[in-house]
Amino acid sequence: MDSVEAERIKGTLNKPHAHPFEALIIGVVGQLEHFIDFKTTIFEAPFISFVPKGKVHRVKPLLKDGNCKMWVLRFKSEFIPDEDHQPLTNFSSQGRAFQLSIPSPEHYLLLLYSLALKDKNETITLYNDKPLAGSLTMTSLKIDRA
């Protein structure tokens, strides 16, 4: 979603609604006004917002300095195993050390996508997570059967 789409949505009748699928809203630039659980919150990018299937909500993408860049990923409930990853999606509220370890959200988001690939009978391990040549890092994940 870009600034043109955000402006289009702003001009529509945007009532609270529910979907028959799960959704992740990933914000890189801009803000998101999100009404869910009868409460309105404004998220400042970078953010990830999870909307469970059937949850009544309303979203309004907002421009920040005339810009907006967000993705909306829709998927069936079976796509993400029944584990609690919600605290990981709000990485900006996890404390200073957590924030310092994420140089930019696009690197962190890729790690979250890996959680969606993992089945209940699989484990995820990190490898290649140490700096090479003093500063080059390329954290990688391996998904194995348990």
C-alpha positions in Angstrom: 0.0 0.0 0.0 1.4 3.4 -1.0 0.4 7.0 -0.4 -2.1 6.9 -3.3 -3.9 3.9 -1.9 -3.8 5.5 1.6 -5.5 8.6 0.2 -8.1 6.5 -1.6 -9.0 4.6 1.6 -9.2 7.9 3.5 -12.0 9.0 1.1 -14.1 5.9 1.5 -16.7 4.9 4.1 -14.5 2.7 6.2 -16.7 0.9 8.7 -15.5 -1.7 11.3 -15.7 -5.2 9.7 -14.3 -8.7 10.0 -12.6 -11.1 7.6 -12.7 -14.9 7.2 -8.8 -14.9 7.2 -5.9 -13.8 9.3 -3.9 -10.6 8.4 -0.6 -9.1 9.1 -0.2 -5.4 8.4 3.4 -4.4 8.0 4.2 -0.7 8.1 7.5 0.6 6.9 6.6 4.3 6.4 3.7 6.2 7.7 1.1 5.5 10.4 -1.8 3.2 10.9 -4.9 4.1 12.9 -6.2 0.8 14.0 -9.6 0.2 15.7 -9.7 -3.2 17.3 -11.2 -4.5 20.6 -13.2 -1.3 20.8 -10.0 0.8 21.1 -8.3 3.0 18.6 -4.5 3.1 18.5 -2.2 4.9 16.1 1.0 2.9 15.2 4.0 4.7 13.9 6.1 2.8 11.4 7.9 0.5 11.7 5.2 -1.8 13.0 3.5 -5.1 12.5 -0.2 -5.5 13.4 -1.9 -8.9 13.6 -5.6 -9.1 12.9 -7.1 -12.5 13.8 -9.8 -14.1 11.7 -13.3 -12.9 12.6 -12.0 -10.0 14.7 -14.0 -6.8 14.2 -11.6 -4.0 13.3 -11.0 -0.9 11.1 -7.7 0.3 9.7 -6.9 3.7 8.3 -3.4 4.1 6.8 -2.1 7.6 7.4 0.6 9.6 5.6 3.7 10.7 7.4 5.4 13.6 5.6 3.3 12.7 2.5 4.5 9.1 2.4 3.0 5.7 3.2 4.4 2.2 2.6 2.7 -0.8 4.1 2.0 -4.4 3.1 -1.1 -6.4 4.1 -0.6 -10.2 4.1 -3.8 -12.3 4.2 -3.6 -16.0 5.1 -5.5 -19.0 6.4 -5.2 -19.7 10.1 -3.3 -22.9 9.4 -0.4 -20.9 7.9 0.9 -19.9 11.4 1.1 -22.7 14.0 -0.8 -22.2 17.3 2.0 -20.5 19.2 2.1 -17.0 20.8 4.3 -14.8 18.5 2.3 -11.7 19.2 4.9 -10.1 21.5 7.5 -10.4 18.7 5.3 -8.4 16.3 5.5 -5.2 18.4 9.3 -5.1 18.4 9.5 -1.4 19.1 8.0 -1.9 22.6 10.4 -4.7 23.7 13.0 -2.4 25.2 16.1 -0.5 24.2 18.4 -3.6 23.8 15.8 -5.2 21.5 15.5 -2.0 19.4 19.2 -1.6 19.1 19.5 -5.2 17.8 17.2 -4.4 14.9 19.1 -2.1 12.5 16.1 -1.8 10.2 12.7 -3.5 10.2 13.1 -5.3 6.9 15.7 -7.6 8.3 13.7 -8.4 11.4 10.5 -9.0 9.4 12.2 -11.7 7.4 12.9 -13.6 10.6 9.2 -13.4 11.6 8.2 -14.8 8.2 10.2 -17.9 9.1 7.9 -18.5 12.2 5.0 -18.7 9.8 6.8 -21.5 7.8 7.4 -23.6 10.9 5.0 -26.6 11.6 4.2 -27.7 15.1 6.5 -30.7 14.8 9.5 -28.6 13.7 12.2 -26.6 15.4 14.0 -23.4 14.3 17.7 -22.9 15.0 19.9 -20.0 14.2 23.2 -20.5 12.5 25.7 -18.1 10.9 24.8 -15.6 13.6 28.3 -14.3 14.4 30.0 -11.4 12.7 32.5 -12.3 9.9 35.5 -10.1 9.1 34.7 -7.9 12.0 31.2 -6.6 11.0 29.5 -8.7 8.2 26.5 -10.6 9.6 23.9 -12.8 7.8 21.8 -14.4 10.4 20.2 -17.5 9.0 17.6 -20.0 10.1 17.2 -23.7 9.8 13.9 -25.5 10.1 14.2 -29.1 11.2 11.8 -31.9 12.1 11.6 -32.4 15.8 
